[in-house]
Amino acid sequence: MEFEKIFITGSTGVVGKPLLKKLVNKGHKVYALNRSKNNSRYFEELGVTSIHGDLFDDSLHEKLSKLNINAIFHVAGVNKMCVKNPADMFKTNIEGTKYMLSLGNSLKINKFVYTSSAVTLGERHGLIGSEASEHRGWFLSKYEESKYLAEKEAFEYKKDFEFVSINPSSVQGPGRVSGTAKLLISTLNKKYPPLIKNNISIIDIDDCAEGHYLGLTKGRDNERYVLNSFHLQSADLISELKSITDWKGSPIYVPKSIIKLIGPVGDLIKIFSNKPPFICSESVRVLTNGHIYDGSKASKELGLEYIKIGDFITKTVNWLIEEGQISLNRM
């Protein structure tokens, strides 16, 4: 088997968890970076070998050196909004990536698959973001800046192996209830949810895992692949939800100008509070900007087949119902 032995970071997160299961199901021998003893039993049940430590653990090379690792999936990263000090996020996303690339060189691996983000494309407002996009020159958020710089460092790093960057859009689907998934849950739990009209791009969580795996088996050296199952207007997504589910809500669309007035209030709260505010100027920029991403390169070059929007809504809503997150009838 090609890439028989694989080391993976971030394997308990939204992207990493389904990818880890896919690697196991495909028959690979998987070694997972394990920062918490709480995850040990989970890895053991999957037949995955835990490698205790973190991204900056100097003993990782010693722990892995005799295992003949063929490939690394570096999925781990930090995505935070409205934090007072983003230094830890920058360290993890940038320096952590460089540490893993150095580890790849020292282990003499054959391939490195890096989880970047579609936000690194930096397309201008209203334009379609793709691998060929020219960055606008400024950042919507500190997270975008950290991932942009991390990806730049990764491509420029002197590597002795093949390198592939995977750039997912907003990862949604069964298994995710945090982050932007809260917006969907909140919407489906309200009769008159407040929303804004915007462009939305989504990568189904299973499509994301498959795209990463195809990046390993088919991805070309020093290429990046945007993963995006579909994009549409928020109002169109609501129409799709209503046509498929029995949700009867009627959204109240809030003008972006009003949302933008709230951002500075959150900035003040951030200064005097130890906890990030619910909203701030950077989160407002992200919310009001919206994204249209083109994931066709992954289809053409990797053979990734994206889920249809109706199937995505059905499986996601049914899962949220099963998890007790929303109160609707199964489809």
N, C-alpha and C positions, 0 to 999 in steps of 0.2 A: 504493500500500500504506500502511495506517495504521501509524504507528510504524516507518517504513522504516529509520531510522538509530538504533541503540541502543548505549549505552555500558554496559559491565558490569564490575563488580569481583568478585574471588573466583572467576574462571572456571576455575581449575585445581583447585578443591577438590571435595569429594564432591558437593555440591549444584550448584556452578557448572559443572562439566565437562559433564554431560549436558544442562544448560540451554543452554550455549553451542552445542553441536551441534544442538540443536533450533532455536535462533534462526537458525543458518546454513541448516539444511534448510528452514526456512520462508521463506527468501529475503530475510531482513533483512541490511542492511549493518551489521556488528558491529565495534565498537571495544572492545578489551579492555585493562583496566589490567594492565600487565605489570611486576612488581617484579623479575623475574629474566631475564637474557638467555638462560637455559637454556630458557625457554618460547617464545622467538621463532620457532624453526623449527616448533613445534607449531601456533602461531597461523597462520603463513604457509601451512602445508599445508591448514588449514581455510578459508583465504581470509579470515581475520580480521586486522584492522589492530591492531598493538600500539601501545599508548599507554604509554610508559615512565614509571614513577613509582610513588608510593604514595598512600595515602589522604590524606596531609597535604601533598602536593606542591602548592605555590602556583602552579606553572606549568600545572596541568591545564586551567584555564580558557582560557589562551592556546592550548594544544594542541588544544582541542576547539571553540573559539569559532566557527570558520569552517566547521564540518562539519555544521551544522544538525541536531544531535542531537535526536531526538523523545522518547526515553524513556531512563531509567536503571534498570538492575537492580543494586541494591546487595546483593550476596551475601556479600561478604567479612566475616569475623568471626573471633574467637578463642574456642576452647572448650578450656579447660584445667582440670584437677582437681588438687587437692593441691599447688598451687604455693606457694612461700614468700611471694612478693610478686605479687599479681594486678593490680598497677597498670597494666602494659602491656595486659592483657586489657580492663580498664575503659576505658583510653584508646582502644583500637582500636574496641571495640564501641559506646561512647557518643560520644566526640568524633569518631571516624571517620565515624559515621553523620551527625552534624551537618555535617561538612565536605561530605559528598556531597549533603545536602539544600541546602546553600548553593550548591554547584556547580549543582544543578538549577535553582535560581532564576536564577543568573547566565546560564545557557545558554538560559533560557526554554523548558524542555522542557514536554511535555504530560502526561507520566505518570511516576511513580516507583514501582517495585515493590521493596519492602524485605523481605529475608529475616530474619524474626524467629525465634522458636522457640516451640513449644508449652509449654515450661517457664514462659513468662511468664504463663500462665493462673493458676498458683499454686493450683490446686484443692486442697481439703483431702483428706487420705488417705481413699481408698475411694470418693470421689465422682468423677463423670464430668466431665472438663474440656472446656469449650466456650468459644466466643467470649463467652458471657454469664457465665462463671464469676467469682466474687468472690475476689480473691487472699487467701490465708490470712493474710497480714500478716508473714510471715517467709520466709526463703529456705533452700532445701535446699543450695545451693552458691553460690559466688561467681560462677560462670558464670550461673546463673539470675538473680542480682541484677543483673549487668551487662547482660544482655539485657532484663530488665524495665525498667531505667532508660533503656536506649537506645530501647526502643519507646515509652516514655512521652514522652521528649524528641521523638521523631519525630512523634508525633501532635500534640504541642503546638507544634511549630515552625511559624513563619509561612511557608506555602508558596504559591507561585503556580502550582501544578500539581496534578493529581489524585494522590492517594497511596493505595497499597494495601499492607497488611501481610500477608505469607504466613507462617504459623506451623506448620512441619513438626514432626511427632513424631520418633522415632528413625529416621533415614534408613538403610535397609539395602538390600542387593541387589548385583548385579554391578557391580564397580568399587570396592567398599568392603571393605577388610581391616583398617582401623585402628579405634581407639576401641572402641565397644561391639561391633563386628563380630568382634573378637578372642574374645569370649565364645562366639559360635556356632562359630567355627573350633576353639577349644579344646575345646568340648563334643563336637564330632563327631570329634575326634582321640583321645578317651579312652573307655575302656570303662566307667569309673565316675566320670564328671565330677561335681565338687561344684557344686551349684546351690542356689538359694533359691526358695521358692514365692512368686510375685509376679504382679502384673498387668503385662503387656507391651503396649505400643502401638507399631506400626511403620508407617512410610510407605515404600512401595516407591520405589526411587530414580528409576524412570521416571515413576511417578505424581507424584513430587515435582517433576520437571522440567515435566510437563504442567500441574500445578497452578499453578506459577509463570507459565507462558505464558498460561494462562487468566486469571490475575490481571491480566495486561497487557491482554488483549483484552476481558475481560468484567467484571473486578473493579470494584466501585463505590467511589467516592471516600470516603476516611476509614473504610474497613471493613477488618477483618482476617478471614482465612480459615484455619482450622485444617486441616491436611492429615494424614489418618490412614487408611491402607488397611484396617487391622484391629486389634483388640485381643483378647487372650485370656490365660488363665493360663499361666504357664511350663510347668506339667505338661501342659496341653492342647497346647502347642506341641511338646513332646517326643513326645506321642502322634501328632500330625500328621507329624512327622519320621519316626517309626518306620513309619507306615502307607504313606509315600510312598517312602522310601529303604531301603537295605539296612543301615542303621546298627543295631547290636544293643546299644548301650550301655544301662547302667542307672544313672541319676543317683542320687547320694547327696544328699538334700536336707538342707542345714545349717540349723539353727534361726537365725532372725534375731537372737536374743539373743546367740548366740555371735559372729556377725559384728560386732555392735555393740561387743563387747569388744576387737576388733582395732583399731578406729579410732584410739583414743588412742595406740596404739603407733606408728602411722604419723605422728601429729602430732608425736611426739618426734623421729622420724627426720627429718621435714621441717625442724625447727629446726636440726639439726646437719649436714644434707646439702645439697649444691648441686643435687641431682637430686630431683624429686618422688617420694615413695614410691609403691609400687604401690597402696596403699590408705590412707585417712585418714578422719577423722570425716565430712567432707563427702561423700566418695564412698560411705561406708557409708549415709549418710542417703538419697542418691539411689538406691542399690541396693535398700535395704529399703523405700523408700516405694512404688515402682512407680507406674504411671500408666494411667489409662483415659481416652482421648481420643475425642471425637466429631467426626468429619470430615464430617458430613452437610451442613453449610452449603455447603461447596465443591462437593458433588454437586448440591445443589438450585439454587444461584445461578450457579455457573460451568459446570456440566455435566461435572464431573470424574467419570470412571468408574474406580473402583478395581479393582485386580487381585484375583483370588480367592486365598485363602491357599495352596491347593494349587499353583496356578500359580506363585506367588511362591517357594515352597519348591523346586519343580522347577528353575526357572531359576537361582535363587541357588546351590543345591547343585551343579548341573551346571557353573556358572561356577567355583566354588571347586575343583572337581575338575580342570577344564581348566587352572587357574592353579597346580595342584600344592599347594594349601593343605590339602586333605584327601584321604584315600585311601578312596574309595567307588566303586561302579560307577555310571556314568551311567544316568539314567532315560530 
